[in-house]
Amino acid sequence: MAHSAPIRRVAVLGAGVMGAQIAAHLVNAGIDTVLFDLPAKEGDANGIVLKAVDNLKKLKPAPLMSAMRADLIQPANYGSDLALLGSCDLVIEAIAERLDWKLDLYAKIAPHLAPHAILATNTSGLSIQKLADGVPDALKTRFCGIHFFNPPRYMYLVELIPTAGTQQAELDALESFLVTRLGKGVVRAKDTPNFIANRIGVFSMLATIHHAEQFGIRFDVVDDLTGPRMGRPKSATFRTADVVGLDTFAHVVKTMTDNLADDPWHAFYQSPPWLAALIEKGALGQKTRAGIYKKEGKAISVLDPKTGEYVESGQKGSDEVKAILKLEDPVARVQALRESVHPEAQFLWACLRDVWHYVATLLPTIAESARDIDFAIRWGFGWKQGPFELWQAAGWKAVAAAIDADIAASKSMASTPLPAWVAGVDGVHAPAGSYSAAQDKLVARSTLAVYQRQLYPPQLVGDAEPDYGETVFENDSVRLWLPPAAPDVPVLSFITKAHAIGANVLAGVQQAIRIAEERYQGLVIWHPEAPFSVGADLASMGPAFMTGDFGAIETMVAEFQNTSMAIKYAKVPVVGAAQGYAFGGGCEFLMHCARVVAAVETYIGLVEVGVGLLPAGGGCKEFALRASREAKGGDILAVLKDYYMAMAMAKVGTSAEEGQQIGYLKDSDVVLFNTNELLFVAQAQVRALAATGYRAPVKPKTFPVAGRTGAATIKGQLINMLEGGFISKYDYHIGVQIAEVVTGGDVDAGTLVNEEWILRLERERFMGLLKKGKTQERIMYMLENNKPLRN
């Protein structure tokens, strides 16, 4: 039977760490969610769940997009509430990793499930088939494994694991739901221990630990070499184990020890003695403040496995090996590591070699294709490229020959030969698809309808180059182009570093709007990768700054304001599509768009205070105008105060939803869970606005402001903050400037002004701040250190 019921209501069984956070992410996405656990022994029967939900508000990084979402989780218990399951379309079981407990629970809930409901177990290690064998017959076709990565809000990967009996239609429905509603990257895994990502990711860590001992490399040096220098996360190897929790890491390793007896690498599936000793002492990593690393005050020390004592940490890899890792060409880089006699280079080659040997051997049994392995490791372990991609980029045949030679010389961890298929191909990814060892052919990507929404899906090495369509107009900072899949709505992309906004971006945006008004139904501002924009290009102001040519800077500020106004009052809708950071001028552009489509993880804010300035691209003006409109003739200051504090404290929304609550984004703006769908949805918004006869907003002739009495009230608050030591004297000075701009300057409360009036105040006060030594110090510090100076 086809699965036709959409997934609208979900139950999560088990309010432990994972269950509660999965429930949190479901309510983030606006899904009706019930969270179950055992009935509490005393007090409220839902006590266990209520405590777990309360705890969600305290966790960092925050599992909830805003704390108010916690109230949307419906608490329930297995004692009195099983009838609630009847209204759920999907039930995710996330209790402790014990087969007997899980099977008992399935028997208990089975009579209460809706006949169409999917039952999925969130396990990281147990056999899905073994669980399926114990499920009542009526459920077998609707049962599968679902493996969320921790923390579920932020980790893109979800592994779906079918059993022999799972209906294809159920899996397709679940995958579509995960991709669009929860914004996930789904990989279908075969039912083998630890599935794909943990199996390979943990093996990679075990291989690194083994080779670190073999070559005598300190743990902090290993982390220096196996992090960003190798295209991996900052936490690298040992710090990752600390973050995950050494007990959790050991548990995943034990799953491999217990279930993979026939595996050629079985001898290495064990926690080293120093790790067991740390766990016994209760040093479990970050959660206990000591693990492989220990932090005391500012000092960080690292374990010396030979003595079991901590030594001062912070040693880096050798310059010789770091120079090899800087080589641009992956073929040259891997060859240089292989040929170098430096122990650190030998160590890195050994780590790469054994992971490549491992994934080649496992490919037929653990995954449908090489694509699933690469994406699982990228999305689950944060590597920039998956293991097969790295191998292909480094020269498939040459690397295969080198691995063969090392196996023959007994240098590799296992003596099993490379599988025969390796010699029969020249890489695993091609425009036509990725290699499946089980089928001995290239298999194309999923054709599920949900993926049609991803106009530019994530790319692998060897894929066809993405086609960014024909150029309508470009200068050295922007490009206006037509996506081949949907050429009716043009896209404007900034091509500057971090999409910073300089003079040519401003000119380019204005030109793009003129072209769109003449020829198209609207315009989308979108970049293929984050961030949306880090704001004004401070470095480009440098020369004018040094020569004291403040006139040139003032002209640029005026142009910035003109551009924001051009976005707002364009004759066709301008839709901003944002992900990642949208700071300062980037935030101001979005505030002026007809509509914004923001990825959930959009971090948006007017942060100019950090460089000693105030928002002068129309940000102060928009907040002054909004406050007067929302006050509807009442107390403007009461509405304005929160907007003012957001600017004065450089408040950043830590999700698109929080950006809406602060007021950087409007309630009518669209929050989207999957960043790969941004362009599709933004273009759809342009079409929808155009289809309803889009009219630019009416320019207000005048609007009332809070005036000097409003500014005085705000200054009173600032003095309290200054005296309480919350802000510096210079912060106070900037705060006063912002207050005077958003309240309309030296005028009576209720005075009617127009947008140009506030824009002029923005410009004047911005230039006044720019001429101050302390602002110049802040700008230089930010350019040099990429973080704000509080002077």
C-alpha positions in Angstrom: 0.0 0.0 0.0 1.2 3.5 -0.7 1.7 5.7 2.3 -0.6 8.6 1.8 -1.1 10.2 5.2 1.1 13.2 5.6 3.2 13.3 8.8 1.6 16.0 10.9 1.7 14.6 14.5 4.6 12.8 16.0 5.2 10.9 19.3 8.7 10.5 20.8 9.1 7.7 23.2 11.8 8.3 25.9 12.6 11.7 27.4 16.3 11.1 27.7 19.0 13.3 26.1 18.2 12.2 22.6 14.4 11.8 22.9 13.9 15.3 24.4 16.1 17.0 21.8 14.4 15.2 18.9 11.1 16.4 20.4 12.6 19.9 20.6 13.5 19.9 17.0 10.1 18.7 16.0 8.4 21.6 17.7 11.0 24.0 16.2 9.6 22.8 12.9 6.0 23.4 14.1 5.2 19.7 14.3 2.5 18.7 16.8 4.7 16.6 19.3 3.9 14.3 22.2 6.9 13.2 24.4 6.4 10.1 26.5 8.3 8.5 29.4 7.5 6.3 32.4 5.0 7.6 34.9 6.8 9.4 37.8 6.7 7.5 41.1 5.4 10.5 43.0 3.8 13.9 42.2 2.6 14.6 38.6 2.6 11.4 36.5 4.3 13.4 33.7 7.1 14.5 36.1 9.9 12.8 34.2 8.9 14.5 30.9 8.3 17.9 32.5 11.7 17.9 34.0 13.3 16.9 30.7 11.4 19.7 28.8 12.5 22.2 31.5 16.1 21.1 31.0 15.9 21.8 27.3 15.7 25.6 28.1 19.1 25.5 29.8 21.1 23.4 27.3 23.8 25.0 25.2 23.9 25.0 22.2 20.1 25.6 22.5 18.0 22.7 21.2 15.0 25.1 21.0 14.9 27.9 18.5 13.2 30.0 21.2 12.4 29.1 24.8 8.7 29.5 24.2 8.7 26.4 21.9 9.2 24.2 25.0 5.5 24.8 25.9 4.5 23.2 22.6 5.8 19.7 23.6 2.8 17.8 25.0 4.0 15.7 28.0 2.7 12.1 28.3 3.4 8.8 30.1 3.0 5.1 29.3 0.7 4.6 32.3 -2.3 6.7 31.4 -1.7 8.3 28.0 -1.1 5.5 25.4 -4.4 6.4 23.7 -2.7 9.6 22.5 -0.7 7.4 20.1 -3.7 6.8 18.0 -3.6 10.3 16.5 0.1 10.2 15.6 1.4 9.6 12.1 5.0 8.8 13.2 6.3 7.3 16.4 10.0 7.6 17.1 11.3 5.4 19.9 14.4 6.7 21.6 14.8 4.8 24.9 18.0 3.2 26.3 19.9 0.8 23.9 18.5 -2.5 25.2 16.8 -4.9 22.9 14.6 -6.4 25.6 13.4 -3.0 26.8 12.6 -1.8 23.3 10.7 -5.0 22.4 8.6 -4.8 25.6 7.7 -1.2 24.7 6.7 -2.2 21.2 4.4 -4.9 22.5 2.8 -2.4 24.8 2.2 0.4 22.3 1.3 -1.7 19.2 -2.5 -1.9 20.0 -2.7 1.9 20.3 -1.0 2.8 17.0 -2.9 4.2 14.0 -3.1 1.7 11.1 -1.0 4.1 8.9 1.6 5.2 11.6 5.3 4.6 10.9 7.3 3.2 13.9 11.0 4.2 13.8 13.7 3.3 16.4 16.4 5.9 17.0 19.2 3.6 17.8 22.9 4.0 17.0 24.0 0.4 17.4 21.3 -2.2 17.7 20.3 -4.4 14.7 17.1 -3.0 13.1 16.2 -6.5 11.7 16.5 -8.0 15.2 14.1 -5.4 16.5 11.8 -5.9 13.5 11.6 -9.6 14.2 10.1 -8.8 17.6 7.6 -6.3 16.3 3.9 -7.4 15.9 3.3 -8.6 12.3 0.9 -5.8 11.4 3.7 -3.3 12.1 6.6 -5.0 10.2 6.0 -3.1 6.9 5.9 0.2 8.8 9.0 -0.3 11.0 12.5 1.1 10.3 15.6 2.6 12.0 16.1 6.4 12.1 19.4 7.6 13.5 19.6 11.3 14.4 23.0 12.8 15.2 23.5 14.7 18.4 22.6 17.6 18.8 19.6 17.0 16.5 18.8 20.7 15.8 22.3 21.3 14.4 23.5 18.0 13.0 22.4 17.8 9.3 22.7 14.0 9.0 19.9 11.5 9.6 20.5 7.8 8.7 17.4 5.8 7.6 17.8 2.1 8.0 15.1 -0.2 6.3 14.6 -3.8 7.2 13.8 -6.6 4.8 10.1 -5.9 5.3 9.9 -2.1 5.3 7.6 -0.8 2.6 9.4 1.5 0.1 6.5 4.0 0.3 6.9 4.4 4.1 10.6 5.1 3.7 10.0 7.7 0.9 7.4 9.5 3.0 9.7 9.5 6.0 12.7 10.7 4.0 10.6 13.5 2.4 9.4 14.7 5.8 12.9 14.7 7.3 14.4 16.6 4.3 11.8 19.4 4.0 10.1 19.7 7.4 13.1 19.0 9.6 15.8 20.3 7.1 17.9 17.1 7.2 20.4 15.4 4.9 19.1 11.8 4.7 21.4 8.8 3.9 19.9 5.3 3.7 22.1 2.9 5.4 22.2 -0.9 5.4 21.5 -2.7 8.7 25.1 -3.2 9.9 26.6 -2.3 13.3 26.9 1.5 13.9 25.5 2.0 10.3 27.6 4.3 8.1 28.8 7.5 9.8 29.7 6.1 13.2 31.2 2.9 11.8 33.6 4.9 9.6 34.0 8.0 11.8 34.8 6.0 14.9 37.1 3.7 12.9 38.9 6.8 11.7 39.3 8.0 15.3 40.6 4.5 16.4 43.1 4.5 13.5 44.3 8.0 14.5 44.7 6.9 18.1 46.6 3.7 17.0 48.9 5.6 14.7 49.5 8.4 17.2 50.9 5.7 19.5 52.8 4.0 16.7 54.6 7.2 15.6 54.8 8.8 19.1 52.7 11.9 18.3 51.4 13.9 21.2 47.6 14.3 21.4 47.6 18.1 21.0 49.8 17.8 17.9 47.4 15.2 16.5 44.5 17.6 17.0 46.5 20.4 15.4 47.2 18.3 12.3 43.8 16.4 12.0 41.5 19.5 12.3 40.9 22.2 9.7 44.4 21.6 8.1 42.9 18.2 7.0 39.5 19.7 6.1 38.0 18.5 9.4 36.3 20.3 12.3 38.2 22.4 14.8 37.7 19.7 17.5 39.8 17.4 15.3 40.2 13.9 16.9 40.8 13.9 20.7 38.8 17.0 21.4 35.9 15.5 19.5 36.1 12.4 21.8 35.9 14.8 24.8 32.9 16.7 23.3 31.0 13.5 22.4 31.8 12.1 25.9 34.5 9.4 26.4 31.8 7.0 27.8 29.7 7.5 24.7 32.7 6.9 22.5 33.7 3.8 24.4 30.1 2.5 24.1 30.1 2.9 20.3 33.5 1.1 20.1 32.1 -1.7 22.3 29.2 -2.2 19.8 31.9 -2.8 17.2 33.9 -5.2 19.5 30.7 -7.2 20.3 29.2 -7.4 16.8 32.0 -7.4 14.3 34.0 -10.6 15.2 34.7 -11.4 11.5 35.9 -8.0 10.5 39.5 -7.9 9.4 40.1 -4.8 11.7 38.4 -6.4 14.7 41.7 -6.4 16.8 41.6 -2.6 16.8 37.9 -2.3 18.0 38.9 -1.6 21.6 39.3 1.3 23.9 43.0 1.9 24.7 44.0 1.3 28.4 44.4 5.1 29.0 40.8 5.7 27.8 39.4 3.0 30.1 41.4 4.6 33.0 40.0 8.0 32.4 36.4 6.6 32.3 37.0 4.7 35.5 38.1 8.0 37.2 34.9 9.7 35.9 36.9 12.0 33.6 34.4 11.7 30.7 35.4 14.8 28.7 33.7 18.1 28.4 30.7 17.3 30.5 32.9 16.5 33.5 35.4 19.3 32.7 38.2 16.8 32.3 38.9 14.0 29.8 41.7 13.8 27.3 42.0 17.6 27.9 41.6 19.3 31.3 40.8 23.0 31.8 41.7 24.8 35.0 41.0 28.5 34.8 42.5 29.6 31.5 45.1 26.8 31.5 44.5 23.8 29.3 46.5 20.6 29.8 46.4 17.4 27.8 46.9 13.7 28.8 50.2 12.0 28.3 49.0 8.4 27.7 52.4 7.0 28.7 52.4 8.4 32.3 48.6 9.0 32.7 49.5 12.5 33.8 48.4 15.8 32.3 51.0 18.0 30.6 50.7 21.6 29.3 48.9 21.6 26.0 49.2 23.8 22.9 52.0 22.1 20.9 51.5 22.4 17.1 52.5 20.2 14.2 55.9 20.8 12.6 56.4 23.6 10.0 57.5 21.0 7.4 54.3 19.0 7.6 52.0 22.1 7.9 53.6 23.3 4.7 52.7 20.0 3.0 49.1 20.3 4.2 48.9 23.8 2.7 49.6 22.5 -0.8 46.5 23.3 -3.0 46.7 20.3 -5.3 45.4 17.2 -3.4 47.5 14.9 -5.7 50.7 16.7 -4.7 49.6 16.9 -1.0 49.0 13.2 -0.6 52.1 12.3 -2.5 54.2 14.6 -0.4 52.8 13.1 2.8 53.6 9.6 1.5 57.2 10.4 0.5 58.2 12.5 3.5 60.2 10.8 6.2 58.9 13.1 8.9 57.0 11.0 11.5 54.1 13.4 11.5 53.7 13.1 7.7 54.0 9.3 8.0 51.4 9.3 10.7 48.9 11.3 8.5 49.5 9.1 5.4 48.9 6.0 7.6 45.6 7.5 8.9 44.4 8.3 5.4 45.6 4.9 4.0 43.8 2.8 6.6 40.5 4.7 6.3 40.6 4.3 2.5 41.4 0.6 2.8 38.5 0.3 5.3 35.8 2.2 3.3 36.8 0.3 0.1 36.4 -3.0 1.8 33.1 -2.1 3.5 31.4 -0.4 0.6 29.4 -3.3 -0.7 28.0 -4.3 2.8 27.3 -1.0 4.6 26.0 1.4 1.9 24.2 1.5 -1.4 26.9 3.6 -3.0 30.0 5.7 -2.3 27.8 8.8 -2.3 26.1 7.6 0.9 29.4 7.1 2.7 30.8 10.5 1.7 27.7 12.4 2.7 27.4 10.5 5.9 30.9 11.4 7.0 30.6 15.0 5.8 27.2 15.6 7.5 27.8 13.4 10.6 31.5 14.1 11.3 31.9 17.6 9.7 34.6 16.6 7.1 34.8 19.0 4.2 35.1 16.0 1.9 34.2 12.4 2.5 36.8 9.6 2.4 36.1 8.5 -1.2 36.1 12.1 -2.5 39.5 12.7 -0.9 40.8 9.5 -2.5 39.4 10.4 -5.9 40.8 14.0 -5.7 44.3 12.6 -4.7 44.5 10.4 -7.8 42.5 7.2 -7.6 45.0 4.8 -9.3 48.1 6.1 -7.7 46.6 6.0 -4.2 45.3 2.5 -4.8 48.8 1.3 -5.8 50.3 2.9 -2.7 47.7 1.2 -0.5 48.4 -2.1 -2.2 52.2 -1.7 -1.6 51.7 -0.9 2.1 49.4 -3.9 2.6 52.1 -6.1 0.9 54.8 -4.6 3.2 52.5 -5.3 6.3 52.4 -1.6 7.1 48.5 -1.4 7.0 46.4 -2.1 10.1 44.7 -5.1 8.3 46.2 -7.6 5.8 43.1 -8.1 3.8 43.7 -7.1 0.1 42.0 -4.1 -1.5 38.7 -5.4 -3.0 38.8 -6.2 -6.8 36.4 -3.5 -7.7 38.9 -0.8 -6.8 41.1 -1.7 -9.8 38.2 -1.7 -12.1 37.3 1.9 -11.7 39.0 5.3 -11.9 37.1 7.0 -9.1 33.7 6.5 -7.6 31.9 9.8 -8.4 31.0 10.9 -11.9 28.3 13.2 -13.5 26.1 10.1 -14.1 26.2 9.0 -10.5 28.2 7.3 -7.8 29.6 3.8 -7.7 27.7 1.0 -6.1 30.0 -2.0 -5.3 26.9 -4.2 -4.6 25.5 -3.6 -8.1 28.9 -2.9 -9.8 27.6 0.2 -11.5 27.0 4.0 -11.1 23.8 4.8 -9.3 22.1 8.2 -9.8 20.8 10.4 -6.9 17.4 9.9 -5.4 14.5 11.0 -7.7 12.1 11.7 -4.8 10.0 14.8 -5.5 11.4 16.5 -2.4 14.8 16.8 -4.1 13.4 18.8 -7.0 13.2 21.6 -4.5 17.0 21.6 -4.3 18.1 23.5 -7.4 21.7 23.3 -6.3 22.1 20.2 -4.1 25.3 19.5 -2.2 28.1 18.6 -4.6 30.7 15.8 -4.5 34.2 15.7 -6.2 33.6 14.2 -9.6 29.9 15.4 -9.9 28.9 17.5 -12.9 29.8 21.2 -12.3 26.8 23.1 -11.1 25.3 25.3 -13.9 24.9 28.9 -12.6 23.1 29.9 -15.8 23.5 32.8 -18.1 24.7 36.2 -16.8 22.3 39.1 -17.3 24.7 41.7 -15.8 27.9 41.7 -13.6 30.6 43.9 -12.2 33.6 42.8 -10.1 31.4 42.5 -6.9 28.0 41.1 -8.0 26.4 38.9 -10.7 22.8 38.9 -11.9 22.0 35.5 -13.5 19.2 33.1 -14.5 19.1 29.6 -12.9 18.6 27.1 -15.8 15.9 25.2 -13.8 13.9 28.4 -13.2 15.0 31.2 -15.5 11.9 33.4 -15.0 13.2 34.9 -11.7 16.7 36.4 -11.8 19.1 35.9 -9.0 21.6 38.5 -7.7 24.7 37.0 -6.0 27.6 39.0 -4.3 31.0 37.6 -5.3 33.0 39.5 -2.6 34.7 37.8 0.3 32.1 36.8 3.0 29.7 38.7 0.7 30.9 42.0 2.3 29.2 45.2 0.9 31.4 47.7 -0.8 30.8 50.5 -3.4 30.5 48.0 -6.3 28.0 45.9 -4.5 25.9 49.0 -3.9 26.1 50.0 -7.5 25.4 46.4 -8.6 22.3 46.0 -6.4 20.8 49.3 -7.8 21.5 48.3 -11.4 20.0 44.8 -10.8 16.8 46.4 -9.5 16.6 48.6 -12.6 17.0 45.6 -14.9 14.4 43.6 -12.9 11.9 46.4 -13.0 12.2 46.6 -16.8 12.3 42.9 -17.7 11.2 40.5 -14.9 8.6 39.9 -12.2 11.0 40.4 -9.3 14.4 39.6 -8.0 16.1 37.2 -5.5 19.3 38.0 -3.6 20.9 34.6 -2.9 24.4 33.2 -2.6 25.1 29.5 -3.2 27.0 29.4 0.2 26.7 31.1 3.6 27.0 33.7 4.9 24.3 36.1 3.6 26.6 39.0 4.3 29.0 40.1 7.1 28.0 43.7 6.3 29.9 46.8 5.1 33.4 46.1 3.7 35.4 48.0 6.3 38.7 47.2 4.7 37.6 49.0 1.5 37.2 52.2 3.6 40.8 51.9 4.6 42.4 54.2 2.0 39.9 57.0 2.5 40.3 56.5 6.2 44.1 56.8 6.1 44.1 60.0 3.9 41.3 61.5 6.0 39.0 61.7 3.0 35.8 61.6 5.0 33.9 63.1 2.1 34.4 59.8 0.1 33.1 57.8 3.1 30.1 60.0 3.6 29.2 59.5 -0.1 29.4 55.8 0.3 27.1 55.9 3.4 24.6 57.9 1.4 24.8 55.3 -1.4 24.3 52.5 1.2 21.0 54.2 2.3 20.0 54.8 -1.4 20.5 51.1 -2.0 18.4 50.0 1.0 15.6 52.4 -0.2 15.9 51.1 -3.8 15.3 47.6 -2.4 12.3 48.7 -0.4 10.6 50.8 -3.0 11.4 48.7 -6.1 8.5 48.4 -8.5 8.9 44.6 -8.4 9.4 42.5 -5.2 13.0 42.0 -4.0 13.2 38.8 -1.9 16.3 38.1 0.3 17.3 34.5 0.7 19.5 34.3 3.8 21.6 31.7 5.6 24.4 32.0 8.1 25.5 35.4 9.2 23.5 38.5 8.2 25.3 41.3 10.0 25.1 45.1 9.9 24.5 46.2 6.3 23.5 42.6 5.4 20.8 42.8 8.0 19.7 46.3 6.8 19.3 45.0 3.2 17.0 42.2 4.5 15.0 44.7 6.6 14.2 46.5 3.4 13.3 43.5 1.3 9.6 42.9 0.3 10.1 39.4 1.9 12.9 37.4 3.3 13.2 33.6 3.1 15.6 32.7 5.9 17.1 29.4 6.7 16.5 28.3 10.3 20.2 28.8 11.1 20.4 32.4 10.1 22.2 34.6 12.7 21.0 38.1 12.1 21.8 41.4 13.8 22.8 45.1 13.7 26.2 44.7 15.2 27.8 48.1 14.3 28.4 49.0 17.9 31.2 46.4 17.9 33.2 48.6 15.6 32.2 51.8 17.3 29.6 52.8 14.8 25.8 52.9 14.5 23.5 51.3 11.8 23.5 53.8 8.9 22.2 51.8 6.0 18.6 52.6 7.1 18.5 50.3 10.1 17.8 53.0 12.6 15.3 54.5 10.2 13.3 51.2 9.8 13.1 50.7 13.6 12.0 54.4 14.1 9.3 54.0 11.4 8.1 50.6 12.7 7.8 51.8 16.2 5.7 54.7 15.2 3.4 52.4 13.1 3.1 49.8 15.8 2.3 52.4 18.5 -0.8 53.4 16.5 -0.9 56.8 18.0 0.0 55.4 21.5 3.4 55.4 23.3 6.1 55.2 20.6 8.9 54.8 23.2 7.3 51.7 24.7 7.6 50.0 21.3 10.9 51.5 20.4 12.8 50.5 23.6 13.3 46.9 22.6 14.3 47.8 19.0 16.7 50.4 20.5 18.3 47.8 22.9 18.8 45.3 20.1 21.0 47.9 18.2 22.7 49.3 21.3 23.7 45.8 22.6 24.5 44.5 19.1 22.0 41.7 19.7 22.2 38.8 17.3 19.2 36.4 16.8 20.6 32.9 17.2 18.0 31.5 14.9 15.7 33.0 12.2 12.8 32.7 14.6 14.7 34.7 17.3 15.5 37.2 14.5 11.8 37.6 14.0 11.2 38.1 17.8 13.8 40.8 18.0 12.3 42.5 14.9 15.1 42.2 12.3 12.8 39.9 10.4 9.1 40.5 9.9 6.4 38.0 11.0 5.5 37.7 7.3 9.0 36.5 6.4 9.4 32.8 5.7 11.6 30.5 7.9 12.8 27.5 6.1 14.4 24.3 7.5 16.5 23.1 4.6 19.0 25.6 3.3 19.2 23.7 0.0 15.6 24.8 -0.7 16.2 28.5 -0.2 16.5 29.5 -3.8 13.4 27.4 -4.9 11.2 28.9 -2.1 12.6 32.5 -2.7 11.8 32.3 -6.4 8.3 31.0 -5.5 7.8 34.0 -3.2 8.6 36.4 -6.0 6.1 34.6 -8.2 3.4 34.7 -5.5 3.9 38.4 -4.8 3.9 39.2 -8.5 0.8 37.0 -9.1 -1.1 39.1 -6.5 -0.3 42.3 -8.3 2.7 43.4 -6.2 2.7 47.1 -5.3 5.7 48.7 -3.6 5.0 50.0 -0.1 3.5 53.5 0.1 6.3 55.9 1.1 5.1 57.6 4.3 4.8 61.4 3.9 5.5 61.8 7.6 5.5 59.8 10.9 5.8 60.8 14.5 9.0 60.2 16.6 9.7 59.9 20.3 11.7 63.1 20.3 14.2 64.4 22.9 12.1 63.3 25.9 12.3 59.7 24.5 16.0 60.1 24.1 16.3 61.3 27.7 14.5 58.3 29.0 16.8 55.9 27.1 19.9 57.8 28.3 18.7 57.3 31.9 18.8 53.5 31.3 22.2 53.8 29.7 23.6 55.7 32.8 22.4 52.8 35.0 24.2 50.3 32.7 27.3 52.4 32.7 27.3 52.7 36.5 26.6 49.0 36.9 29.7 48.2 34.8 27.7 46.6 32.0 28.9 49.0 29.3 32.1 51.0 28.8 32.2 54.8 28.7 32.5 54.7 24.9 29.6 52.2 24.6 27.6 54.8 26.5 28.6 57.5 24.0 27.6 55.3 21.0 24.4 54.4 22.8 23.5 58.1 23.1 24.1 58.6 19.4 21.8 55.8 18.4 19.1 57.0 20.9 19.2 60.5 19.4 18.9 59.1 15.8 16.0 56.7 16.5 14.0 59.3 18.5 14.3 61.8 15.7 16.9 64.2 17.1 16.4 67.4 18.9 12.7 67.7 18.4 9.5 67.5 20.5 7.9 64.2 21.1 5.3 63.5 18.4 7.0 65.7 15.9 6.3 64.5 12.3 9.4 63.7 10.2 10.0 61.7 7.0 12.4 58.8 6.2 15.0 61.2 4.8 15.1 63.1 8.1 16.2 60.0 10.0 18.6 58.9 7.2 20.3 62.3 7.4 20.7 61.8 11.2 22.1 58.3 10.7 24.7 59.7 8.3 25.7 62.7 10.5 26.1 60.6 13.7 27.9 57.8 11.8 30.4 60.3 10.4 30.8 61.8 13.8 31.7 58.5 15.4 34.0 57.6 12.5 36.2 60.6 13.3 36.8 59.4 16.9 40.0 57.7 17.8 38.2 55.0 19.8 36.0 54.0 16.8 39.1 53.8 14.6 40.8 51.5 17.2 37.7 49.3 17.2 37.7 49.1 13.4 41.4 48.3 13.2 41.1 45.7 15.9 38.2 44.0 14.1 40.0 43.9 10.8 43.1 42.4 12.5 41.5 40.0 15.0 38.0 39.4 13.6 36.5 40.0 17.0 35.2 43.2 18.7 37.3 45.4 21.0 35.4 46.8 24.0 37.4 50.0 24.7 
